[in-house]
Amino acid sequence: MLFRSQLEDLQGFIKDWLRHTGRTQSDLRRALRASSIRMPVLLEELLRVHSREGLAGLAHKLCEIEALWQEMYIAWFYPPGREKIHALGALDLALWDLKGKALGLPVHQILGGSVRNYCECYGTTTVAPGANGRPATLQDRAKAAMDAGYRAFRMGAADVAVGGVYNTHEMVRRVIAQCKEARAGVGTNGDWCIDFHQRFDLNDAARACKGIEEFEPYFVEDPVLDQHALQDIPKLRQMTNVPLTAGEEWGHRWDFNKLIENHDIDYIRATLPNVGGITEMMKVAALCETHAVGIIPHFTGPVATAALVNCLSTFPGPVMMEYNYGGRPIDYLPEC
């Protein structure tokens, strides 16, 4: 009954949309068929919920998430790029949400059940008040993250003002100095991590990574340009012992499977919905578990955060979630 009720809500949405736009079901069907982008049968099925047969058919389709994922993935004339994979991922999240409502279960139980009591978080740009109205030092910000209970403090690579000049060769020295500050802030037993934001080529990335090894970062994120990542990260792996991570902008697992299989990265930043939804994320998780690679997903919003907690709570390897609100409370996460 819960699943039928959910589908009737969708039926009401379609009715309201048609009434407000003055369109008919036939108009919408013709538009979909004339589109150069072939969407899966889901939208066609939504238009048939007026009949008992259509309602039952839609219920059946929503349970075939893998089949729908494959349909959406292969339906394009050209292979889907990252933007389409992201859109596919959003639809996939909705399908898993509906399936959970149909069964009356949280998604993590459908996926086999949680293996942890909570997911640890790291703080990005953690805010700490400065003395005499001055901005807080990097050391103070790092200490504030530890005092707030975060697993780690995350920082950028010698950030400059918007529109400022970023001399990468010069900034390597500043990065090394700031990482020393971060280590002092988190203390001997604390952890910190840094995002290079793809600002460096291989040579400068190697200089920076070697220069901060003594400060023991939890990870170095996006150490090289994205377009060079698949060729440069394996080389960088041989040049430094700092843990490496990348992947927040990537799409499906074929973007990075070789890096995981060869253990050229220690953590993957793949996230939802970017990777293609929960359906694809669970395949990424299996790949990571096989090759002892952790998952530290990029923060993309409240719906994605809820989905990430559900699917990654079933992953037995290292997991750490990103909290990037600079110490501000989030109304949909009242316990933060």
C-alpha positions in Angstrom: 0.0 0.0 0.0 2.9 2.3 0.7 4.3 1.8 -2.8 0.9 2.3 -4.4 0.4 5.5 -2.4 3.8 6.8 -3.6 2.9 6.1 -7.2 -0.5 7.9 -6.7 1.5 10.9 -5.5 3.4 10.8 -8.8 0.1 10.5 -10.6 -1.1 13.6 -8.9 2.1 15.5 -9.8 1.6 14.6 -13.5 -2.1 15.7 -13.4 -1.2 19.0 -11.8 1.6 19.7 -14.3 -0.7 18.9 -17.3 -3.5 21.1 -15.8 -1.2 24.1 -15.2 0.5 23.9 -18.6 -2.6 23.2 -20.6 -0.9 20.2 -22.2 -2.3 16.8 -22.7 -0.8 13.4 -22.1 -0.5 13.0 -25.9 1.4 16.3 -26.1 4.0 15.0 -23.6 4.3 11.7 -25.3 5.0 13.3 -28.6 7.6 15.6 -27.1 9.4 12.7 -25.5 9.4 10.7 -28.7 10.6 13.7 -30.8 13.4 14.5 -28.3 17.0 13.8 -29.5 17.7 12.4 -26.0 16.1 9.1 -25.5 14.9 8.9 -21.9 14.1 5.5 -20.4 10.6 4.1 -20.2 10.1 5.6 -16.8 8.5 8.8 -18.0 6.3 6.9 -20.5 5.1 4.7 -17.6 4.3 7.7 -15.5 1.8 8.8 -18.1 -0.1 5.6 -17.8 -0.8 5.6 -14.1 -4.5 6.5 -14.7 -5.2 2.8 -15.3 -4.8 -0.1 -12.9 -2.6 -1.8 -15.5 -0.4 1.2 -15.8 0.0 1.6 -12.1 1.0 -2.1 -11.7 3.4 -1.7 -14.6 5.1 1.3 -13.1 5.4 -0.5 -9.7 7.2 -3.4 -11.5 9.5 -1.0 -13.4 10.6 0.8 -10.3 11.8 -2.4 -8.8 14.1 -3.1 -11.8 16.6 -0.4 -10.9 19.6 -2.1 -12.5 17.6 -2.6 -15.8 16.6 1.1 -15.7 20.2 2.2 -15.0 21.5 0.2 -18.0 18.7 1.6 -20.2 19.5 5.1 -19.2 23.3 4.5 -19.7 23.2 2.9 -23.2 20.2 4.8 -24.6 22.3 7.7 -26.0 23.7 7.8 -29.5 27.0 9.0 -28.0 28.4 7.5 -24.8 27.2 9.6 -21.8 29.5 12.3 -20.5 29.9 13.3 -16.9 26.9 15.7 -16.9 24.5 12.9 -18.2 26.0 10.5 -15.7 25.2 13.0 -12.9 21.6 13.3 -14.2 21.3 9.5 -14.4 22.6 9.4 -10.8 19.8 11.8 -9.6 17.2 9.5 -11.2 18.8 6.5 -9.6 18.6 8.1 -6.1 14.9 8.6 -6.6 14.4 5.0 -7.6 16.2 3.7 -4.6 14.2 6.1 -2.4 10.9 4.7 -3.8 12.1 1.1 -3.4 12.9 1.8 0.3 9.4 3.3 0.8 7.8 0.4 -1.0 9.5 -2.1 1.3 9.3 0.1 4.4 13.1 -0.2 4.9 16.0 2.2 4.9 18.2 1.8 1.8 21.2 0.5 3.9 19.1 -2.5 5.0 18.2 -3.3 1.4 21.9 -3.2 0.5 22.8 -5.7 3.2 22.8 -3.6 6.4 25.2 -1.2 8.0 28.6 -2.3 9.3 29.3 0.9 11.4 27.5 2.9 14.0 28.3 6.3 12.5 30.3 7.8 9.6 33.2 10.0 10.7 33.5 13.6 9.3 36.2 16.0 8.4 35.8 19.7 8.6 36.5 21.9 5.6 37.4 25.6 6.3 36.5 25.2 9.9 35.9 28.6 11.4 37.5 29.8 14.6 37.3 33.4 15.9 40.4 35.4 15.6 42.0 37.6 18.3 41.1 41.3 18.2 38.8 40.9 15.2 41.6 39.5 13.0 41.1 36.4 10.9 41.9 33.1 12.7 45.3 31.6 11.9 45.5 28.3 10.1 46.8 26.7 13.3 43.8 28.0 15.2 41.4 26.8 12.6 43.0 23.3 12.7 42.8 23.2 16.4 39.1 24.3 16.3 38.3 21.4 14.1 39.9 18.9 16.6 38.1 20.6 19.5 34.8 20.3 17.6 35.3 16.5 17.4 36.0 16.2 13.6 38.2 13.3 12.5 40.4 15.6 10.5 40.8 19.2 9.4 40.9 20.0 5.6 42.6 23.0 4.0 43.3 24.4 0.6 46.7 24.7 -1.1 47.9 28.3 -0.3 44.6 29.8 -1.3 44.7 33.3 -2.8 41.9 35.9 -3.2 39.6 35.5 -6.2 41.2 37.1 -9.2 44.7 36.9 -7.6 47.8 35.5 -9.3 48.7 31.9 -8.4 52.4 31.3 -9.1 52.5 27.5 -8.6 56.3 27.3 -8.3 56.3 29.9 -5.5 53.1 28.5 -3.9 54.7 25.2 -3.2 56.9 26.8 -0.5 53.9 28.5 1.0 52.0 25.2 1.0 54.8 23.5 2.9 54.8 26.3 5.5 51.0 26.1 6.0 51.0 22.4 6.3 53.5 22.7 9.2 51.0 25.1 10.8 48.1 22.6 10.3 50.1 19.8 12.0 50.8 22.1 14.9 47.1 22.9 15.2 45.8 19.4 15.2 48.5 18.2 17.5 50.4 14.9 17.6 47.3 12.7 17.5 45.1 14.8 15.2 44.7 14.5 11.4 44.7 17.0 8.7 44.3 16.9 4.9 44.9 19.2 2.0 43.2 19.8 -1.4 45.6 20.8 -4.1 42.6 21.7 -6.3 44.4 20.5 -9.5 46.6 23.6 -9.3 49.9 21.9 -9.9 51.6 20.0 -12.8 53.4 16.8 -12.0 56.7 18.4 -11.0 55.2 21.0 -8.6 52.9 18.4 -7.2 55.9 16.1 -6.5 57.8 19.0 -4.8 54.8 19.8 -2.6 54.1 16.2 -1.6 57.7 15.5 -0.8 57.9 18.8 1.2 54.9 17.9 3.4 55.7 14.2 4.1 57.1 15.0 7.5 53.8 16.5 8.6 51.9 13.3 7.8 48.7 14.4 6.0 45.7 12.1 6.1 45.5 12.6 2.3 46.4 15.0 -0.5 43.5 15.6 -2.8 43.5 16.3 -6.5 47.3 16.7 -6.7 47.5 17.2 -10.4 45.3 18.5 -13.3 42.3 16.4 -14.0 43.1 15.9 -17.6 46.5 14.5 -16.6 45.4 12.5 -13.6 45.3 9.0 -15.2 48.9 9.4 -16.5 50.4 11.5 -13.7 49.0 10.1 -10.5 50.6 6.6 -11.0 53.9 8.5 -11.5 53.4 10.6 -8.4 52.6 7.5 -6.4 56.1 6.3 -7.0 57.6 9.7 -6.0 56.0 10.2 -2.6 54.6 8.3 0.4 51.7 10.7 1.2 48.2 9.2 0.8 46.6 10.4 -2.5 42.9 10.9 -3.4 41.0 12.1 -6.4 37.7 11.7 -8.2 35.1 14.2 -7.0 34.6 15.4 -10.6 34.7 12.0 -12.2 31.7 10.0 -13.4 31.3 6.2 -13.5 33.9 3.7 -12.4 35.5 3.5 -15.8 36.9 7.0 -15.2 39.2 5.7 -12.4 39.1 1.9 -12.1 42.8 1.5 -13.1 43.9 3.8 -10.4 42.1 1.7 -7.8 43.2 -1.7 -9.3 46.8 -0.6 -9.2 46.4 1.1 -5.8 47.8 4.4 -7.2 45.3 6.2 -4.9 44.5 5.5 -1.3 41.0 6.9 -1.3 38.5 7.7 -4.0 36.4 10.9 -3.9 33.6 9.5 -6.0 30.3 10.8 -4.8 26.5 11.0 -5.4 24.9 11.6 -7.7 28.0 12.3 -9.8 29.1 8.7 -10.0 25.7 7.5 -11.4 23.7 7.0 -8.3 23.6 4.3 -5.6 23.5 1.5 -8.2 26.9 2.5 -9.5 28.4 3.6 -6.1 27.9 0.1 -4.8 30.0 -1.3 -7.7 32.6 1.3 -6.9 32.6 0.2 -3.3 33.1 -3.4 -4.3 36.0 -2.3 -6.5 37.5 -0.4 -3.6 37.0 -3.2 -1.1 38.8 -5.6 -3.4 41.8 -3.4 -3.7 41.9 -1.9 -0.2 41.1 1.6 -1.2 39.0 3.9 1.1 36.1 6.1 0.1 35.9 9.8 1.1 33.0 11.2 -1.0 32.7 14.8 -2.1 29.9 16.8 -0.4 27.2 17.7 -3.0 24.1 18.5 -0.9 21.5 17.1 1.6 19.9 14.5 -0.5 23.3 13.1 -1.6 24.5 13.2 2.0 21.6 11.0 3.1 22.1 8.6 0.3 25.9 8.4 0.9 25.3 7.6 4.6 22.9 4.8 3.6 25.1 3.1 0.9 28.6 3.7 2.5 27.5 2.6 5.9 27.5 -0.9 4.3 31.1 -0.5 3.1 33.6 -2.2 5.5 36.6 -0.1 4.4 37.7 3.4 5.5 34.9 6.0 5.0 35.0 9.7 6.0 32.3 12.3 5.1 32.9 15.9 4.2 31.3 18.7 6.2 32.0 22.0 4.4 29.8 24.5 6.1 32.6 26.2 8.0 31.1 25.6 11.5 27.7 26.8 10.5 24.7 24.6 11.6 22.7 22.7 9.0 19.0 22.5 9.7 18.6 19.1 8.1 21.5 17.7 10.2 20.4 18.8 13.7 23.1 16.7 15.5 26.0 18.5 13.8 
